[in-house]
Amino acid sequence: MNLEERIQHFRRQYEALRGEVTKDIVGQKEVVDGTLIAMIAGGNVLLEGVPGTGKTRLVRSVARSLDLGFSRIQFTPDLMPADVTGANIIEKDEKGNNTQRFVPGPIFSNIVLADEINRATPKTQSALLEAMQEHRVTAGGRTRELGEPFFVLAT
């Protein structure tokens, strides 16, 4: 396939994706296009707007259209970094011995909606920023890679 054919193939795929998303999101072409372009470019998005403008619906629609995992994290002042990244828990095995097991947090998804990120503490925001930049998280003294594709849309 030559370059022009690849460009046309990409364009058809993009138009099909945009068509699926705009079945749920009506009248916000610039927001939809900006979000999709950021995803394709490997970036993340910060959306500002009043409640009820379809930010969550947009992210859910993109995840559904691409058949990717989706999670939503509601950022509040009491949210801890481990609530985002996950944590080690101690369990008893069948012999009665204590063992540690990592329980992944909501950041371990392909598409993450970080809702009202400005309400979180700097430490919690920092945990999210590592994931956004490095596509990995450090929890329990160990670094874990996030699945690809990985995309964060924050409000």
C-alpha positions in Angstrom: 0.0 0.0 0.0 1.5 3.3 -1.0 1.4 6.5 1.1 -1.7 7.9 -0.5 -3.7 4.7 0.0 -2.6 4.5 3.6 -3.7 8.1 4.1 -7.1 7.3 2.6 -7.4 4.2 4.7 -6.7 6.2 7.8 -9.2 8.9 6.8 -11.9 6.2 6.3 -11.2 4.7 9.7 -11.2 8.1 11.4 -14.5 9.1 9.8 -16.0 5.8 10.9 -14.8 6.4 14.5 -16.1 10.0 14.5 -19.4 8.8 13.1 -19.8 6.3 16.0 -18.9 8.9 18.6 -21.2 11.5 17.1 -24.2 9.1 17.5 -23.9 9.9 21.2 -22.4 13.5 21.1 -24.4 16.0 19.1 -23.2 19.5 18.1 -19.7 19.4 19.6 -17.6 18.7 16.5 -14.5 20.6 17.6 -14.5 18.8 21.0 -14.9 15.4 19.4 -12.3 16.0 16.8 -9.8 17.5 19.3 -10.3 14.5 21.6 -9.8 12.0 18.9 -6.8 13.7 17.4 -5.2 13.9 20.9 -5.8 10.1 21.3 -4.3 9.3 17.9 -1.3 11.5 18.7 -0.7 9.7 22.0 -1.6 12.7 24.2 -4.1 13.4 26.9 -6.9 15.9 27.2 -8.0 18.5 29.7 -11.6 19.6 29.2 -13.0 22.6 31.1 -16.8 23.2 31.2 -19.9 23.3 33.3 -21.5 20.1 34.4 -23.9 18.4 32.0 -22.0 19.2 28.8 -21.3 15.5 27.9 -17.7 15.1 29.0 -18.3 11.7 30.6 -20.5 10.6 27.7 -17.8 11.6 25.2 -15.2 9.5 26.9 -17.5 6.5 27.3 -18.5 6.8 23.7 -14.9 6.8 22.5 -14.1 3.7 24.7 -17.2 1.9 23.4 -16.5 2.7 19.8 -13.0 1.4 20.1 -13.9 -1.5 22.3 -11.5 -0.4 25.0 -11.6 -0.6 28.8 -13.0 2.6 30.5 -12.8 3.8 34.1 -13.9 7.0 35.8 -12.1 8.4 38.8 -13.9 11.1 40.8 -11.2 13.2 42.3 -11.9 14.5 45.8 -9.7 16.1 48.5 -9.6 12.8 50.4 -8.6 10.6 47.4 -5.2 9.0 48.1 -2.6 8.0 45.4 -3.3 4.3 46.2 -7.0 4.9 45.3 -5.8 5.7 41.8 -2.9 3.3 41.3 -3.9 0.4 43.4 -2.3 -1.1 46.5 -0.8 -4.3 48.0 -3.1 -6.2 50.3 -2.2 -8.9 52.7 -4.0 -12.2 52.4 -3.7 -15.5 54.1 -2.9 -18.4 51.8 -4.2 -22.0 52.3 -1.5 -22.8 54.8 -2.3 -19.7 56.9 0.7 -17.7 55.8 0.5 -14.0 55.0 1.0 -13.1 51.4 0.9 -9.9 49.5 -1.1 -9.4 46.4 -1.4 -6.2 44.3 -4.9 -5.0 43.5 -4.8 -2.7 40.5 -6.6 0.7 40.8 -8.8 2.3 38.2 -5.8 3.7 36.4 -5.3 0.3 34.9 -7.7 0.9 32.0 -7.2 1.9 28.4 -9.3 5.1 28.7 -9.5 7.0 32.0 -11.8 9.9 32.9 -10.2 11.9 35.7 -13.2 13.9 36.8 -12.6 17.2 38.6 -8.8 16.7 38.9 -8.4 20.1 40.4 -10.0 18.9 43.7 -7.3 16.3 44.4 -4.2 16.8 46.5 -0.9 17.4 44.7 0.3 14.0 45.8 -2.7 12.3 44.2 -2.4 14.4 41.0 1.3 13.4 40.9 0.3 9.7 40.8 -1.9 10.4 37.8 0.8 12.5 36.1 3.2 9.6 36.2 0.7 7.4 34.5 -0.1 10.0 31.9 3.6 10.7 31.0 5.3 7.4 31.5 2.3 5.0 30.9 3.3 3.2 34.1 2.6 3.5 37.8 4.7 3.0 40.9 2.9 1.3 43.8 4.2 -0.7 46.7 7.7 0.0 45.7 7.3 -1.6 42.3 6.7 -0.1 38.8 4.0 -1.6 36.7 3.4 -0.9 33.0 -0.1 0.2 31.9 -1.8 -1.4 28.9 -1.7 0.3 25.6 -3.4 2.3 24.3 -3.6 4.5 27.4 -5.4 7.8 27.3 -6.5 10.2 30.1 -9.2 12.8 29.7 -9.3 15.1 32.7 -12.0 17.6 33.7 
